[in-house]
Amino acid sequence: MREYLLQLLETSGGDLTAEVIVLRLVVSAAIAAFVFLSYRLSHSGSIYSAKFNVSLAALTVITTTVMIVIGNNIALSLGMVGALSIVRFRTAIKDSRDTIYIFWAIVVGICCGSGDYLVAAAGSAVVFLLLLLFGRIRNDNRVLLILRTARPNEMKVESLIFQYYNHRAIMRAKNTTEDSVEYIYELNGKYLRQPGAEKSITDAVYEIGSIEYFNIVMQSDEISG
């Protein structure tokens, strides 16, 4: 039995038997489980999508099936590429890491479909460890300070922001009219509250007077499409 399994694992190309086809699909499904687990461990909170995770596992097996069908038939592979080229995907990628998982699932499917189990297993193990170690790294939260006030308060506002944040607050936009001025500042979220400040930035801004609005907007690192 052991020699028979080793013979199946070493089989690649040529005429595929039912046992080899089943083996390739089983290995693909097993590695897809690691992809599923890795995505679940590296994503948390609202950024985690269970449907997308299931799609990754299914994509691995589907790619393996396509590779089994294509085999060494060049004409069939060209026809498959032509058929798939008309499919257009409009799914928005919420996290840049999702692209890594999509490519991982496709590569595993290609490897298993062509019988390169060792490449699929070894590559997946390395990627799994890398994403397990670094997958929870997040970009520092960025905050936008948006306020609109009367033109006479222009210098007061700029002085106050500089007093609270020094050079940490970067002016991204300054829109002026004859009667009013609007500021958009960007700073790192960890600097929003200054430990030594006697009052919050909101109270300090409104003490200037003639403030039409003062908004604090948190920027996420999600990618929308």
VOVO-326891 format. One record per residue (C-alpha): x, y, z. Coordinates in steps of 0.05 Angstrom, whole numbers, padded with zeros to 5 digits, always signed. Layout:
<pts>
XYZ
...
</pts>
This chain:
<pts>
+00000+00000+00000
+00056+00047+00017
+00092+00034-00048
+00027+00044-00086
+00016+00113-00055
+00088+00133-00070
+00077+00111-00142
+00015+00155-00147
+00051+00214-00117
+00106+00208-00168
+00058+00203-00227
+00055+00266-00270
+00031+00278-00340
+00009+00224-00388
-00057+00188-00383
-00088+00200-00315
-00123+00144-00278
-00182+00155-00231
-00136+00143-00171
-00088+00198-00193
-00145+00247-00206
-00175+00234-00137
-00106+00240-00105
-00093+00308-00137
-00160+00334-00115
-00151+00308-00044
-00082+00338-00037
-00109+00403-00066
-00166+00403-00015
-00117+00388+00042
-00072+00447+00024
-00134+00490+00013
-00150+00477+00086
-00083+00508+00105
-00100+00568+00062
-00167+00574+00097
-00134+00568+00166
-00080+00619+00149
-00130+00670+00125
-00172+00660+00188
-00112+00669+00234
-00084+00730+00198
-00150+00768+00193
-00193+00789+00251
-00252+00834+00266
-00292+00867+00211
-00236+00857+00160
-00248+00781+00161
-00295+00755+00107
-00318+00683+00116
-00347+00681+00045
-00281+00703+00015
-00244+00651+00056
-00289+00596+00031
-00279+00622-00040
-00204+00616-00032
-00210+00542-00013
-00257+00529-00071
-00212+00567-00119
-00154+00520-00102
-00194+00458-00118
-00225+00490-00180
-00156+00509-00207
-00132+00438-00195
-00192+00411-00234
-00178+00458-00292
-00105+00436-00294
-00126+00363-00294
-00172+00376-00353
-00119+00413-00392
-00063+00363-00379
-00012+00366-00434
-00062+00386-00487
-00037+00452-00516
-00099+00463-00559
-00145+00452-00499
-00103+00499-00455
-00107+00555-00507
-00182+00545-00512
-00189+00547-00436
-00148+00612-00433
-00192+00642-00487
-00255+00622-00450
-00231+00650-00383
-00207+00715-00415
-00278+00737-00426
-00294+00733-00352
-00287+00800-00317
-00283+00804-00241
-00308+00866-00205
-00298+00843-00133
-00267+00897-00091
-00205+00876-00052
-00212+00901+00019
-00142+00885+00041
-00078+00883+00000
-00062+00816+00032
-00123+00786-00002
-00085+00789-00068
-00031+00745-00037
-00082+00693-00017
-00114+00692-00086
-00047+00679-00119
-00030+00627-00066
-00095+00589-00080
-00083+00592-00156
-00010+00569-00151
-00029+00511-00105
-00083+00491-00154
-00034+00492-00212
+00018+00452-00174
-00031+00399-00150
-00064+00395-00219
+00003+00381-00251
+00025+00332-00198
+00078+00375-00165
+00057+00359-00094
+00124+00373-00062
+00127+00443-00091
+00056+00457-00070
+00067+00431+00001
+00135+00463+00012
+00114+00530-00017
+00050+00530+00023
+00087+00514+00087
+00134+00573+00078
+00078+00621+00059
+00037+00596+00117
+00093+00611+00166
+00107+00680+00136
+00034+00700+00139
+00027+00671+00209
+00086+00713+00233
+00071+00778+00195
-00002+00771+00176
-00028+00812+00234
+00015+00872+00218
-00029+00933+00207
-00014+01000+00179
-00015+01056+00230
-00083+01088+00232
-00085+01156+00198
-00131+01211+00221
-00157+01270+00181
-00173+01334+00218
-00223+01374+00176
-00247+01442+00200
-00279+01504+00170
-00276+01572+00203
-00279+01646+00189
-00220+01678+00153
-00200+01721+00213
-00185+01656+00251
-00135+01632+00199
-00072+01645+00240
-00104+01621+00305
-00122+01554+00276
-00054+01542+00245
-00020+01562+00309
-00065+01517+00351
-00052+01455+00307
+00023+01469+00309
+00020+01477+00384
-00015+01410+00394
+00020+01367+00341
+00082+01406+00319
+00105+01375+00253
+00065+01311+00263
+00003+01342+00231
+00013+01351+00156
-00031+01401+00120
-00061+01365+00061
-00107+01419+00037
-00126+01491+00051
-00187+01517+00016
-00205+01590+00023
-00261+01637+00004
-00270+01710+00018
-00304+01696+00084
-00280+01627+00106
-00222+01578+00105
-00223+01502+00107
-00165+01459+00131
-00150+01385+00122
-00094+01359+00166
-00067+01287+00167
-00033+01256+00226
-00019+01188+00256
-00075+01162+00299
-00030+01151+00360
-00017+01225+00363
-00090+01245+00365
-00090+01252+00441
-00032+01289+00471
-00016+01265+00542
+00007+01333+00567
-00051+01373+00538
-00099+01404+00588
-00159+01398+00541
-00178+01359+00480
-00164+01385+00410
-00239+01391+00399
-00249+01437+00459
-00188+01478+00440
-00213+01487+00368
-00283+01509+00388
-00255+01558+00438
-00228+01598+00379
-00299+01615+00359
-00335+01620+00291
-00321+01546+00276
-00372+01520+00225
-00351+01447+00234
-00293+01405+00260
-00291+01332+00237
-00242+01277+00257
-00242+01222+00204
-00205+01156+00211
-00172+01130+00147
-00169+01055+00139
-00118+01016+00098
-00171+00980+00058
-00168+00981-00018
-00233+00997-00052
-00247+00986-00125
</pts>
